[in-house]
């Protein structure tokens, strides 16, 4: 079974850069059948897709976050990461990494447990 685990800071100050890492076990992030996504959930906005990195390293971002978001990967560690620049309190949310099919969207069969990120002065 594929398992995902988010890691990173729980508290951030406004204007800082958020960096989160998703560690994947039970499957390779270079497997061509899958792609890897970051999703966040806040009480006000609900679930929000942030971006996806493909098995080949190609990236796709939400238009609303594209200017501040970067997803990268470290294949040697079987990890992919999220970078969100210039955070504000509006970025406070539970951040999830998740797995999806690379070609056709069928939802997200596997999720990490999520990590709470709070942006406050």
C-alpha positions in Angstrom: 0.0 0.0 0.0 1.2 3.5 -0.8 1.6 5.7 2.2 2.3 9.4 2.3 3.5 11.5 5.1 3.7 15.3 5.3 6.3 17.1 7.3 7.2 20.7 7.9 6.7 23.6 10.2 3.4 24.1 12.0 3.8 27.8 12.5 4.8 30.5 10.0 5.2 34.2 10.1 3.7 36.4 7.4 5.9 37.0 4.4 7.9 33.8 5.0 8.2 30.9 2.6 6.4 27.7 3.6 8.2 24.5 2.7 6.6 21.1 3.2 7.8 17.7 2.2 5.8 14.6 1.4 7.6 11.3 1.9 6.2 8.4 -0.1 6.5 4.8 0.8 5.2 1.7 -0.9 5.5 3.2 -4.3 7.8 5.2 -6.4 7.1 8.8 -7.4 8.7 8.0 -10.8 6.1 5.3 -11.5 4.4 6.4 -14.7 0.9 5.4 -13.5 0.8 8.1 -10.8 1.1 11.8 -10.1 1.5 13.6 -6.8 -0.5 16.5 -5.6 -0.7 19.1 -2.8 -4.1 20.0 -1.5 -5.1 22.2 1.4 -8.2 22.6 3.5 -9.3 25.6 5.4 -12.6 26.2 7.3 -13.6 29.0 5.0 -12.5 27.7 1.6 -12.7 24.0 2.0 -10.5 21.7 -0.1 -8.3 23.5 -2.5 -6.0 21.8 -5.1 -2.7 23.6 -5.2 -0.7 21.7 -7.7 0.6 18.4 -9.0 3.9 17.0 -10.0 4.0 14.2 -12.6 6.1 11.1 -12.6 8.5 12.8 -15.0 8.8 16.0 -13.0 6.3 18.0 -15.0 4.3 20.5 -12.8 0.8 21.9 -12.8 -0.5 24.7 -10.6 -3.8 26.2 -9.5 -4.1 29.5 -11.4 -4.8 31.3 -8.1 -1.6 30.1 -6.5 0.7 29.7 -9.5 2.7 32.9 -8.8 3.6 31.8 -5.3 3.8 28.0 -5.6 6.5 25.6 -6.6 6.5 21.8 -6.4 9.7 19.9 -6.8 10.9 16.4 -6.1 13.8 14.4 -4.8 13.7 11.0 -6.5 16.6 9.6 -4.5 14.5 10.1 -1.3 11.2 9.4 -2.9 9.9 12.7 -1.8 8.2 15.7 -3.3 7.9 19.1 -1.8 5.7 22.2 -1.7 7.0 25.8 -1.6 4.6 28.6 -1.0 6.1 32.1 -1.0 4.9 35.2 0.9 2.4 33.5 3.2 -0.3 35.3 4.9 -2.9 34.3 7.6 -5.2 33.3 4.7 -2.8 30.5 3.9 -3.5 28.9 7.3 -4.9 25.4 6.5 -4.3 21.7 6.8 -2.0 20.8 4.0 -2.2 17.3 2.4 -0.1 15.4 -0.1 -2.0 12.9 -2.2 -1.6 10.4 -5.0 -3.7 10.5 -8.2 -3.6 8.6 -11.5 -1.2 10.3 -13.9 -3.5 10.3 -17.0 -7.1 10.2 -15.9 -8.5 11.9 -12.8 -10.2 9.4 -10.5 -9.9 11.3 -7.3 -7.1 10.7 -4.9 -6.9 7.1 -3.7 -4.2 7.9 -1.2 -3.7 10.8 1.1 -1.3 11.8 3.8 -2.7 12.5 7.3 -2.3 16.2 6.7 -0.3 18.8 8.6 -1.7 22.0 10.2 0.0 25.2 9.1 -0.8 28.4 11.0 0.4 31.7 9.7 0.4 34.4 12.4 2.5 37.3 13.4 
